[in-house]
Amino acid sequence: MKVLSKNKKTRMKPLLFQKIVCIAAGILLNASISRMQAAGDPEIVINYIPPTGEGGVAEGRVIWDGLANNNAGQYAVIAMLHASWGSDYVKPYNNNYLNVIDESGNFSIDITTGGESDYAIADVSFYFVLRATFGGMDGSSVNVASMAGKYLGRPLTVNRNDFWSNRPLPPVPSIRPGLTEAGRRITLSCQAGGAVFYTLDGSDPASSSSARIYDGNTTFTVPSAGSLLVKAVTEMSSSFSSPASFVWLPQEALTTPFWGINVSLALNGEYFGFPLSEETTRARMAPIALLAKWIRTFGTLNNGHPYINKIAKEQGLRTMIGVHVTGNTLENNAQIQGLRQILQTGPAPDLIAVGNECNYGGIASATLASCIDAVRKAVKDAGFVIPVGSVDIPGVSWSRSVLDKLDFIGVNIYCGTWDKTPENEMVNALIRTYANEVAAFPAKFILLTETGSPYSGGAYGVEDGVIQTPSPQKAARYLDGVLDWVARDKVPAFYFEAYDEPVKSQNGGHPIEQYFGLMDGNLQLHPFYGDVLNKYVTATRPVHATGITLYPNPTSGIVFLGTESDVKVYDIRRGVLLQKTLSNRVDLSACPPGVYLLRINETFAKVVKK
């Protein structure tokens, strides 16, 4: 790790702080450092490069005081591979070889293998250049000889074998990321001879001025609300490990049937992109507050997306806001602008998922990576610290350049829907698949972002000629098994989904895709789910409003509030408003036994009618 003295504008090993080494007993010194840019020649630093014989994206940074917001577009980084047969060629390809950098000097370059075995290319050279110097030059004519005198600073040649053999291991937390009790204290450790740098603001600990040296005594505390995000790297001999992102959320009592629900509000004859008013969005969100603690969305534009986060927060829900990613840059930019508006409106979402099944859908890793970077910038510009991740199906190959950017991973699992898993094995197959994903990424927070089963749509073929047949009974049994597992093992799981989506069938999707909803287009819970859901409401949601108490609960009729309040009573099974009143009591005498949701002023509570 290179640290700059505050007294001299030259690059040197820190004398004041000395080198901090991780040993079995911990790290010896508690210090916070500030790393300053050096004046003078630009320097190229590579943070990641694919191993020899593998494709992927090389990522790095140009460190130079001459870069500014208004001139970064004038510069580029050229990556050149030196083949064993004597040829030089640029990447990613001849006429797109001037790889852009941002105002902070960051760049990413698609580096192909150059062949495998004896033809695999290990050495890659990087040059920092002024774009105008190359004009419209075709990349096929760019080689070592033609580069003479056309680059700034010194070129950097990286041997991929050396890079990986000398690369430190990332830091390790004392408990794995995920759900844990509030107040839990967490420590970090690293391999002997290494120093750990970390940040708590979501920035890159290898380059951020907010990075601190971990001293071995510092503990990170899981908050009672929100999340704890720690990003860390190990430094040894001026080389960084891959960045590690650790996220912990407080484990809360599950007082709703679902931990989380996926939300799409394109109902009945509406299409994706249909503009919904805030009033309509609010009405469609009301039943969801009866069922879950978390919601997940799939975009930021139209279909109520500009309002969902704000409304969900008013309902006491946690939110994972999705940013839809396609191969179209204009569409992606619009989605990110939509996120900026959501952040500006506030309050802050709890998590942001960039892209859904992009690897499975063939979206280029470089596209997803650039969207993640843009989202992080939007979050930082808004003054928030929010974990940023992405979502895909189990078993996909994540690009390392994308994986290193993710604070969490969501996995969509549909055992028994798109494969030949028999009905009596669907839940067990789900549990095994999720466990495999958790084991595959021990340093990441893994959420189950989608699972569900259609209740209609007709019989259809899957693998090996096997026929799957949806039915209300099959869907209800699967829901029962999933909710039992989630409640028992405290799994961060989003069920798919809140409402039926006929638009999917209209757009050429499989007929079953419109029948995953818990509720129909009239905001009514499908009756075959009602008894299942009531089984999993085990307690009342606490009321936090000052001076409000709820008693008795359960009740045989009258519920006393302790103070006069604005109260609305909802039927949790049907998602409908039963009554509203301004009073210090609620009369449920005429209501059948069941679970009811009370909105008391701006807070929510559940009441059980005996």
C-alpha positions as CSV (number, residue, x, y, z in Angstrom):
1,M,0.0,0.0,0.0
2,K,1.4,3.4,-0.9
3,V,0.7,6.1,1.5
4,L,1.7,9.8,1.1
5,S,3.3,11.9,3.7
6,K,1.3,15.0,4.4
7,N,4.5,17.0,4.4
8,K,6.0,16.0,1.1
9,K,4.3,15.6,-2.3
10,T,6.2,12.5,-3.1
11,R,5.3,8.8,-2.9
12,M,6.9,7.0,0.0
13,K,6.2,4.3,2.6
14,P,4.6,5.9,5.7
15,L,7.3,6.5,8.3
16,L,4.9,8.1,10.8
17,F,2.6,5.2,10.9
18,Q,5.0,2.4,10.0
19,K,3.8,-0.8,8.5
20,I,0.9,-2.4,10.4
21,V,1.0,-6.2,10.3
22,C,-1.8,-8.6,11.0
23,I,-0.6,-11.4,13.3
24,A,-2.5,-14.1,15.2
25,A,-3.1,-11.8,18.1
26,G,-4.3,-8.9,16.0
27,I,-2.9,-5.8,14.4
28,L,-0.6,-3.6,16.4
29,L,-1.4,0.0,15.8
30,N,-4.6,2.1,15.8
31,A,-4.3,4.9,13.2
32,S,-6.4,6.7,10.7
33,I,-4.6,7.8,7.6
34,S,-5.3,10.2,4.7
35,R,-3.9,9.3,1.4
36,M,-3.2,12.3,-0.8
37,Q,-2.6,12.4,-4.6
38,A,1.0,13.2,-5.7
39,A,1.8,15.9,-8.1
40,G,3.9,15.2,-11.1
41,D,3.8,12.3,-13.5
42,P,0.6,10.1,-13.7
43,E,0.8,6.6,-12.2
44,I,-1.2,3.6,-13.4
45,V,-2.4,1.1,-10.7
46,I,-4.1,-2.2,-11.6
47,N,-6.6,-3.4,-9.0
48,Y,-7.7,-6.5,-10.9
49,I,-6.8,-8.4,-14.0
50,P,-8.2,-11.7,-15.2
51,P,-5.8,-14.7,-14.7
52,T,-3.8,-15.9,-17.7
53,G,-6.0,-17.9,-20.1
54,E,-9.2,-16.3,-18.8
55,G,-11.4,-13.5,-20.2
56,G,-12.8,-10.7,-18.2
57,V,-12.3,-7.1,-17.3
58,A,-9.1,-5.4,-16.1
59,E,-9.7,-2.6,-13.7
60,G,-7.5,0.1,-12.4
61,R,-6.9,3.7,-11.7
62,V,-4.7,6.6,-13.0
63,I,-3.4,8.6,-10.1
64,W,-2.6,12.1,-11.2
65,D,-3.3,15.6,-10.0
66,G,-3.9,16.8,-13.6
67,L,-7.3,15.0,-13.8
68,A,-10.4,17.0,-13.2
69,N,-14.2,16.8,-13.8
70,N,-14.0,18.9,-16.9
71,N,-11.0,17.2,-18.6
72,A,-11.3,13.4,-17.8
73,G,-12.8,12.8,-21.3
74,Q,-9.7,14.0,-22.9
75,Y,-7.6,11.1,-21.6
76,A,-7.7,7.3,-22.1
77,V,-5.9,4.1,-21.1
78,I,-4.6,1.8,-23.8
79,A,-4.2,-1.9,-23.0
80,M,-1.8,-3.8,-25.2
81,L,-1.2,-7.6,-25.2
82,H,2.2,-8.9,-26.2
83,A,1.8,-12.3,-28.0
84,S,4.4,-15.0,-27.7
85,W,4.7,-15.0,-31.5
86,G,5.8,-11.4,-31.6
87,S,2.6,-9.5,-32.3
88,D,1.2,-6.6,-30.2
89,Y,-2.5,-5.8,-30.3
90,V,-4.8,-3.5,-28.3
91,K,-7.9,-4.3,-26.4
92,P,-10.9,-4.5,-26.5
93,Y,-10.5,-4.2,-30.3
94,N,-9.0,-2.2,-33.0
95,N,-11.3,0.8,-33.3
96,N,-12.4,0.9,-29.6
97,Y,-9.1,0.8,-27.9
98,L,-9.0,4.2,-26.3
99,N,-10.6,3.1,-23.0
100,V,-12.2,6.0,-21.1
101,I,-11.4,7.0,-17.6
102,D,-13.6,9.0,-15.2
103,E,-12.8,12.1,-13.2
104,S,-11.3,10.0,-10.4
105,G,-9.0,8.1,-12.9
106,N,-10.9,4.8,-12.7
107,F,-11.0,2.7,-15.9
108,S,-12.1,-0.8,-16.9
109,I,-10.9,-2.7,-20.0
110,D,-12.2,-5.9,-21.5
111,I,-9.2,-8.2,-21.8
112,T,-9.6,-11.4,-23.8
113,T,-7.5,-14.4,-23.3
114,G,-5.2,-14.2,-26.3
115,G,-5.6,-17.9,-26.5
116,E,-5.1,-20.8,-24.0
117,S,-2.2,-23.2,-23.1
118,D,0.9,-22.2,-25.0
119,Y,-0.9,-19.3,-26.7
120,A,-2.2,-17.7,-23.5
121,I,-0.8,-14.2,-23.1
122,A,0.4,-13.3,-19.6
123,D,1.9,-9.8,-20.2
124,V,-0.4,-6.9,-20.6
125,S,0.9,-3.3,-20.9
126,F,-1.1,-0.2,-20.0
127,Y,-0.5,3.3,-21.4
128,F,-2.0,6.6,-20.2
129,V,-2.6,8.8,-23.2
130,L,-4.1,12.0,-24.5
131,R,-6.9,10.9,-26.8
132,A,-6.2,13.6,-29.4
133,T,-2.7,12.2,-29.9
134,F,-4.3,9.2,-31.6
135,G,-7.0,10.9,-33.5
136,G,-8.8,8.4,-35.7
137,M,-5.9,5.9,-35.8
138,D,-6.9,2.3,-36.4
139,G,-5.9,0.1,-33.4
140,S,-4.3,-2.4,-35.8
141,S,-1.5,0.0,-36.3
142,V,-0.9,0.7,-32.6
143,N,2.0,-1.3,-31.2
144,V,5.1,-0.8,-29.0
145,A,7.0,1.1,-31.7
146,S,4.1,3.4,-32.6
147,M,3.5,4.2,-28.9
148,A,7.0,5.8,-28.6
149,G,6.6,9.4,-27.2
150,K,2.8,9.2,-27.2
151,Y,2.0,8.3,-23.6
152,L,2.1,10.3,-20.3
153,G,4.0,9.1,-17.3
154,R,5.4,5.6,-17.5
155,P,3.6,2.6,-19.0
156,L,2.8,-0.3,-16.7
157,T,3.4,-3.9,-17.7
158,V,1.5,-6.5,-15.7
159,N,2.4,-10.2,-15.8
160,R,-0.9,-11.9,-14.9
161,N,0.8,-14.9,-13.4
162,D,2.8,-12.7,-11.0
163,F,-0.2,-10.6,-10.2
164,W,-2.1,-13.6,-9.0
165,S,0.8,-15.3,-7.2
166,N,1.6,-12.2,-5.3
167,R,-1.9,-11.0,-4.6
168,P,-2.9,-10.9,-0.9
169,L,-6.0,-12.6,0.4
170,P,-9.0,-10.3,1.3
171,P,-9.8,-9.6,4.9
172,V,-12.1,-12.0,6.8
173,P,-14.8,-10.9,9.3
174,S,-15.4,-12.6,12.6
175,I,-18.9,-13.6,11.6
176,R,-20.2,-14.1,8.0
177,P,-22.3,-11.3,6.5
178,G,-26.1,-11.5,6.7
179,L,-28.8,-11.2,9.3
180,T,-27.6,-11.1,12.9
181,E,-28.8,-9.7,16.2
182,A,-28.6,-5.9,16.7
183,G,-25.6,-4.9,18.8
184,R,-23.5,-7.8,17.6
185,R,-19.8,-6.7,17.5
186,I,-17.7,-7.7,14.5
187,T,-13.9,-7.7,14.0
188,L,-11.7,-8.2,10.9
189,S,-8.5,-10.3,10.4
190,C,-6.1,-10.9,7.5
191,Q,-3.1,-13.0,6.6
192,A,0.1,-12.6,8.5
193,G,2.2,-9.7,7.1
194,G,-0.8,-7.8,5.8
195,A,-2.4,-4.5,6.6
196,V,-6.2,-4.0,6.4
197,F,-7.7,-0.7,5.1
198,Y,-11.4,-0.2,5.5
199,T,-14.2,2.3,4.8
200,L,-17.7,2.6,6.3
201,D,-19.1,5.0,3.7
202,G,-19.3,2.6,0.7
203,S,-16.1,3.9,-1.0
204,D,-13.2,1.9,-2.2
205,P,-10.7,1.3,0.7
206,A,-7.8,1.0,-1.8
207,S,-8.1,4.6,-3.0
208,S,-10.6,6.5,-0.8
209,S,-9.4,9.4,1.4
210,S,-11.8,8.1,4.0
211,A,-10.0,4.8,4.3
212,R,-8.6,3.9,7.7
213,I,-6.1,1.3,8.9
214,Y,-7.7,-1.4,11.0
215,D,-5.9,-1.7,14.3
216,G,-7.2,-5.1,15.5
217,N,-9.1,-3.6,18.4
218,T,-11.8,-1.8,16.5
219,T,-15.2,-3.4,16.5
220,F,-18.1,-2.8,14.1
221,T,-21.5,-2.9,15.7
222,V,-24.7,-4.1,13.9
223,P,-27.3,-1.3,14.2
224,S,-30.8,-1.8,15.4
225,A,-32.1,-0.3,12.1
226,G,-30.6,0.1,8.7
227,S,-27.4,-1.8,7.8
228,L,-23.7,-2.1,8.5
229,L,-21.5,-1.9,5.4
230,V,-17.8,-2.5,5.8
231,K,-15.5,-2.5,2.7
232,A,-12.0,-3.7,3.2
233,V,-8.8,-4.7,1.4
234,T,-5.5,-6.3,2.5
235,E,-2.3,-4.6,1.5
236,M,1.1,-6.5,1.4
237,S,4.2,-5.2,-0.3
238,S,2.3,-2.4,-2.1
239,S,-0.2,-4.9,-3.5
240,F,-3.9,-4.9,-2.8
241,S,-6.2,-7.9,-2.4
242,S,-9.5,-8.0,-4.1
243,P,-11.9,-5.7,-2.3
244,A,-14.3,-7.3,0.2
245,S,-17.7,-5.9,1.0
246,F,-19.5,-7.1,4.1
247,V,-23.1,-6.3,4.9
248,W,-25.0,-7.1,8.1
249,L,-28.7,-6.4,8.8
250,P,-30.3,-6.6,12.2
251,Q,-32.4,-9.8,12.7
252,E,-35.9,-8.7,13.7
253,A,-38.8,-10.7,15.0
254,L,-40.9,-11.8,12.0
255,T,-44.4,-10.6,12.8
256,T,-45.7,-10.8,9.3
257,P,-46.2,-14.0,7.2
258,F,-43.4,-12.9,4.7
259,W,-40.0,-11.6,5.3
260,G,-40.2,-9.9,1.9
261,I,-42.4,-9.7,-1.2
262,N,-41.5,-8.8,-4.8
263,V,-43.7,-5.9,-6.0
264,S,-44.8,-5.1,-9.5
265,L,-47.9,-2.9,-9.9
266,A,-48.7,-3.5,-13.6
267,L,-52.2,-4.8,-13.1
268,N,-55.0,-5.9,-15.3
269,G,-54.6,-4.4,-18.8
270,E,-51.6,-2.1,-17.9
271,Y,-48.2,-2.5,-19.5
272,F,-44.7,-2.2,-18.2
273,G,-44.0,1.5,-18.3
274,F,-47.7,2.5,-17.6
275,P,-47.7,5.8,-15.6
276,L,-49.4,5.4,-12.2
277,S,-50.3,8.3,-10.0
278,E,-49.1,8.5,-6.4
279,E,-52.6,8.0,-5.2
280,T,-53.1,4.8,-7.2
281,T,-49.7,3.6,-6.1
282,R,-50.5,4.2,-2.5
283,A,-53.8,2.2,-2.8
284,R,-52.0,-0.8,-4.4
285,M,-49.3,-0.7,-1.7
286,A,-51.7,-0.7,1.2
287,P,-52.4,-4.5,1.2
288,I,-48.7,-5.3,1.0
289,A,-48.0,-3.7,4.3
290,L,-50.2,-6.3,5.9
291,L,-48.1,-9.2,4.7
292,A,-44.3,-8.4,4.8
293,K,-41.5,-6.5,6.4
294,W,-39.6,-5.9,3.2
295,I,-40.5,-5.3,-0.5
296,R,-38.4,-5.5,-3.6
297,T,-39.0,-3.7,-6.9
298,F,-37.6,-4.2,-10.4
299,G,-37.1,-0.6,-11.7
300,T,-37.3,3.1,-11.0
301,L,-39.6,4.4,-13.8
302,N,-43.4,4.4,-14.2
303,N,-45.7,1.7,-12.8
304,G,-45.6,3.5,-9.5
305,H,-41.8,3.1,-9.1
306,P,-41.1,6.8,-8.4
307,Y,-43.4,6.6,-5.3
308,I,-43.1,3.0,-4.0
309,N,-40.0,3.6,-1.8
310,K,-41.5,6.6,-0.1
311,I,-44.9,5.0,0.4
312,A,-43.3,1.7,1.7
313,K,-41.3,3.7,4.2
314,E,-44.4,5.4,5.4
315,Q,-46.0,2.0,5.9
316,G,-43.0,0.9,8.1
317,L,-41.6,-1.4,5.4
318,R,-37.9,-1.9,4.4
319,T,-37.1,-1.6,0.7
320,M,-34.8,-3.2,-1.9
321,I,-35.1,-0.9,-4.9
322,G,-34.2,-2.4,-8.3
323,V,-32.5,-0.7,-11.1
324,H,-33.4,-2.4,-14.4
325,V,-30.4,-3.0,-16.7
326,T,-30.6,-3.8,-20.4
327,G,-28.1,-3.7,-23.3
328,N,-29.3,-0.2,-24.1
329,T,-27.2,2.6,-22.6
330,L,-30.0,5.2,-22.9
331,E,-32.5,3.0,-21.1
332,N,-29.9,2.3,-18.3
333,N,-29.1,5.9,-17.9
334,A,-32.8,6.7,-17.6
335,Q,-33.2,4.0,-14.9
336,I,-30.2,5.5,-13.0
337,Q,-31.8,9.0,-13.3
338,G,-35.0,7.5,-11.9
339,L,-33.0,6.2,-8.9
340,R,-31.5,9.7,-8.4
341,Q,-35.1,11.1,-8.2
342,I,-36.0,8.4,-5.6
343,L,-32.9,9.3,-3.6
344,Q,-33.7,12.9,-3.8
345,T,-37.3,12.4,-2.7
346,G,-36.1,10.2,0.2
347,P,-36.0,8.5,2.5
348,A,-33.1,6.2,1.6
349,P,-33.8,2.7,0.4
350,D,-32.3,0.0,2.5
351,L,-30.7,-1.9,-0.4
352,I,-30.3,-1.3,-4.1
353,A,-30.2,-4.2,-6.6
354,V,-28.6,-3.3,-10.0
355,G,-29.9,-5.6,-12.7
356,N,-32.0,-8.8,-12.5
357,E,-30.7,-12.0,-14.1
358,C,-28.2,-10.1,-16.3
359,N,-25.7,-12.9,-16.5
360,Y,-28.4,-15.4,-17.4
361,G,-29.9,-12.8,-19.8
362,G,-26.6,-12.2,-21.7
363,I,-26.0,-8.6,-20.6
364,A,-22.3,-7.8,-20.9
365,S,-20.4,-7.8,-17.6
366,A,-18.9,-4.4,-18.6
367,T,-22.4,-3.0,-18.9
368,L,-23.5,-4.2,-15.5
369,A,-20.3,-3.0,-13.9
370,S,-20.7,0.5,-15.3
371,C,-24.3,0.6,-14.1
372,I,-23.1,-0.5,-10.6
373,D,-20.5,2.3,-10.6
374,A,-23.1,4.9,-11.7
375,V,-25.5,3.8,-9.0
376,R,-22.8,4.0,-6.3
377,K,-22.0,7.5,-7.5
378,A,-25.7,8.5,-7.3
379,V,-25.9,7.1,-3.8
380,K,-22.8,9.0,-2.7
381,D,-23.9,12.2,-4.4
382,A,-27.2,12.0,-2.5
383,G,-25.3,11.7,0.8
384,F,-26.4,8.1,1.6
385,V,-24.6,4.9,2.5
386,I,-26.6,2.1,0.9
387,P,-25.4,-1.5,0.1
388,V,-25.5,-2.1,-3.6
389,G,-25.8,-5.6,-5.1
390,S,-27.2,-7.6,-8.0
391,V,-29.5,-10.5,-8.6
392,D,-29.3,-13.7,-10.8
393,I,-30.2,-17.3,-11.0
394,P,-28.2,-20.0,-9.0
395,G,-24.9,-21.3,-10.5
396,V,-24.2,-18.4,-13.0
397,S,-20.6,-17.4,-13.6
398,W,-20.2,-13.9,-12.1
399,S,-17.4,-11.8,-13.7
400,R,-14.8,-11.1,-11.1
401,S,-14.9,-7.4,-12.1
402,V,-18.7,-7.4,-11.2
403,L,-18.5,-9.7,-8.2
404,D,-15.9,-7.4,-6.5
405,K,-18.3,-4.5,-6.8
406,L,-21.2,-6.2,-5.1
407,D,-22.1,-5.7,-1.4
408,F,-24.7,-8.5,-1.6
409,I,-26.0,-11.1,-4.1
410,G,-29.6,-12.0,-4.6
411,V,-30.5,-15.4,-6.1
412,N,-33.8,-16.3,-7.8
413,I,-34.7,-20.0,-7.2
414,Y,-37.7,-21.8,-8.8
415,C,-37.3,-25.5,-8.1
416,G,-40.3,-27.3,-9.5
417,T,-41.4,-24.5,-11.8
418,W,-38.8,-24.5,-14.6
419,D,-37.2,-27.9,-13.9
420,K,-38.4,-31.4,-13.2
421,T,-38.4,-31.3,-9.4
422,P,-41.5,-33.2,-8.2
423,E,-44.0,-31.3,-6.0
424,N,-43.1,-33.2,-2.8
425,E,-39.4,-32.2,-3.3
426,M,-39.8,-28.5,-4.2
427,V,-39.2,-27.0,-0.8
428,N,-36.3,-29.3,0.0
429,A,-34.7,-28.5,-3.4
430,L,-35.1,-24.8,-2.7
431,I,-33.4,-25.2,0.7
432,R,-30.5,-27.1,-0.8
433,T,-30.0,-24.7,-3.7
434,Y,-30.0,-21.7,-1.5
435,A,-27.5,-23.4,0.9
436,N,-25.2,-24.1,-2.1
437,E,-25.3,-20.4,-3.0
438,V,-24.5,-19.3,0.5
439,A,-21.6,-21.8,0.6
440,A,-20.3,-20.5,-2.8
441,F,-19.9,-16.9,-1.6
442,P,-18.9,-17.1,2.1
443,A,-17.9,-13.4,2.2
444,K,-21.2,-12.1,0.7
445,F,-24.7,-11.5,2.1
446,I,-26.9,-13.9,0.1
447,L,-30.6,-13.1,-0.2
448,L,-33.3,-15.3,-1.7
449,T,-34.7,-12.6,-4.0
450,E,-37.3,-14.7,-5.8
451,T,-39.2,-18.0,-5.3
452,G,-42.7,-19.0,-5.9
453,S,-45.0,-21.3,-7.7
454,P,-47.8,-20.5,-10.3
455,Y,-51.3,-21.5,-9.4
456,S,-52.6,-21.6,-13.0
457,G,-51.6,-21.4,-16.7
458,G,-52.0,-24.9,-17.8
459,A,-49.7,-28.0,-18.0
460,Y,-46.3,-27.4,-19.6
461,G,-43.2,-29.4,-20.4
462,V,-39.8,-28.9,-18.8
463,E,-36.8,-31.2,-18.7
464,D,-36.7,-34.7,-20.1
465,G,-40.3,-34.6,-21.2
466,V,-41.5,-34.0,-17.6
467,I,-44.9,-32.2,-17.4
468,Q,-45.5,-29.7,-14.6
469,T,-49.1,-28.8,-13.8
470,P,-49.9,-25.7,-11.8
471,S,-52.8,-25.6,-9.4
472,P,-54.0,-23.6,-6.4
473,Q,-53.4,-26.5,-4.1
474,K,-49.8,-27.0,-5.3
475,A,-49.1,-23.2,-5.0
476,A,-50.6,-23.1,-1.5
477,R,-48.6,-26.1,-0.3
478,Y,-45.4,-24.7,-1.7
479,L,-46.1,-21.3,0.0
480,D,-46.8,-23.1,3.3
481,G,-43.4,-24.9,3.1
482,V,-41.5,-21.8,2.2
483,L,-43.0,-19.7,5.0
484,D,-42.3,-22.4,7.5
485,W,-38.6,-22.5,6.4
486,V,-38.2,-18.8,6.4
487,A,-39.7,-18.4,9.9
488,R,-37.8,-21.3,11.3
489,D,-34.3,-20.6,9.8
490,K,-34.7,-16.7,9.6
491,V,-34.1,-16.6,5.9
492,P,-34.0,-13.2,4.1
493,A,-36.4,-14.3,1.4
494,F,-38.6,-12.3,-1.0
495,Y,-41.6,-14.2,-2.3
496,F,-42.7,-13.8,-6.0
497,E,-44.9,-11.9,-6.0
498,A,-47.5,-9.5,-4.7
499,Y,-49.9,-9.3,-7.6
500,D,-50.8,-11.3,-10.8
501,E,-49.1,-9.9,-13.9
502,P,-51.3,-10.5,-17.0
503,V,-48.9,-8.2,-18.9
504,K,-46.3,-11.0,-19.1
505,S,-48.6,-13.3,-21.0
506,Q,-49.6,-10.4,-23.3
507,N,-45.9,-9.7,-24.1
508,G,-45.3,-13.3,-25.3
509,G,-44.3,-14.8,-22.0
510,H,-45.2,-18.3,-20.9
511,P,-48.9,-18.4,-19.8
512,I,-47.9,-19.5,-16.2
513,E,-46.0,-16.2,-15.7
514,Q,-49.1,-14.2,-15.1
515,Y,-50.3,-16.5,-12.2
516,F,-47.6,-16.1,-9.5
517,G,-49.5,-13.4,-7.6
518,L,-50.7,-13.6,-4.0
519,M,-53.4,-11.1,-4.9
520,D,-55.4,-10.4,-8.0
521,G,-55.9,-7.2,-10.0
522,N,-58.7,-6.1,-7.6
523,L,-56.2,-6.1,-4.7
524,Q,-57.9,-9.2,-3.2
525,L,-55.9,-12.1,-1.7
526,H,-56.5,-15.3,-3.6
527,P,-58.7,-17.3,-1.2
528,F,-56.6,-20.5,-1.4
529,Y,-53.7,-18.6,0.3
530,G,-55.7,-17.1,3.2
531,D,-55.5,-20.0,5.7
532,V,-51.8,-20.5,5.0
533,L,-50.9,-16.8,5.7
534,N,-52.8,-16.6,8.9
535,K,-50.7,-19.5,10.3
536,Y,-47.6,-17.3,10.1
537,V,-48.8,-14.2,11.9
538,T,-47.4,-15.0,15.3
539,A,-47.3,-11.7,17.1
540,T,-48.3,-8.1,16.8
541,R,-46.1,-5.5,15.2
542,P,-44.9,-3.1,17.9
543,V,-46.4,0.4,18.0
544,H,-43.8,3.1,18.4
545,A,-46.0,6.2,18.6
546,T,-45.6,8.1,21.8
547,G,-48.4,7.4,24.3
548,I,-50.1,4.6,22.3
549,T,-50.7,1.3,24.0
550,L,-52.7,-1.7,22.6
551,Y,-54.7,-3.9,24.9
552,P,-56.0,-6.5,25.1
553,N,-54.3,-8.3,22.3
554,P,-55.6,-10.9,21.4
555,T,-59.1,-9.5,21.9
556,S,-62.6,-10.8,21.8
557,G,-64.0,-7.5,20.6
558,I,-62.8,-4.1,22.0
559,V,-59.2,-2.9,21.6
560,F,-58.1,0.1,23.7
561,L,-55.5,2.5,22.4
562,G,-54.8,4.6,25.5
563,T,-55.1,7.9,23.6
564,E,-57.4,9.2,20.9
565,S,-55.9,8.4,17.5
566,D,-56.7,8.3,13.8
567,V,-57.3,4.6,13.2
568,K,-57.9,2.5,10.1
569,V,-58.6,-1.2,10.3
570,Y,-57.7,-3.6,7.5
571,D,-58.6,-7.2,7.0
572,I,-55.2,-8.9,6.5
573,R,-56.7,-11.9,4.6
574,R,-58.5,-9.8,2.0
575,G,-56.4,-6.6,2.1
576,V,-59.5,-4.4,2.4
577,L,-60.3,-1.4,4.6
578,L,-63.0,-2.3,7.1
579,Q,-63.4,0.8,9.2
580,K,-61.8,4.1,10.1
581,T,-62.4,6.2,13.2
582,L,-60.9,8.9,15.4
583,S,-61.1,7.4,18.8
584,N,-59.3,5.8,21.7
585,R,-60.7,2.4,21.0
586,V,-61.5,0.0,18.1
587,D,-64.5,-2.3,18.1
588,L,-63.9,-5.7,16.3
589,S,-66.9,-7.4,17.8
590,A,-68.6,-7.9,14.4
591,C,-65.4,-9.2,12.8
592,P,-64.8,-12.9,12.4
593,P,-61.7,-14.4,14.2
594,G,-58.5,-13.6,12.4
595,V,-55.6,-11.2,12.1
596,Y,-56.3,-7.5,11.5
597,L,-53.9,-4.6,10.7
598,L,-54.5,-1.3,12.5
599,R,-52.9,1.9,11.1
600,I,-52.7,4.2,14.1
601,N,-51.8,7.7,13.0
602,E,-48.6,6.9,10.9
603,T,-47.7,3.6,12.6
604,F,-48.9,0.0,12.2
605,A,-49.9,-2.8,14.6
606,K,-51.5,-6.2,14.2
607,V,-54.4,-7.4,16.4
608,V,-55.6,-10.9,16.7
609,K,-59.4,-11.3,17.1
610,K,-60.2,-14.5,19.0
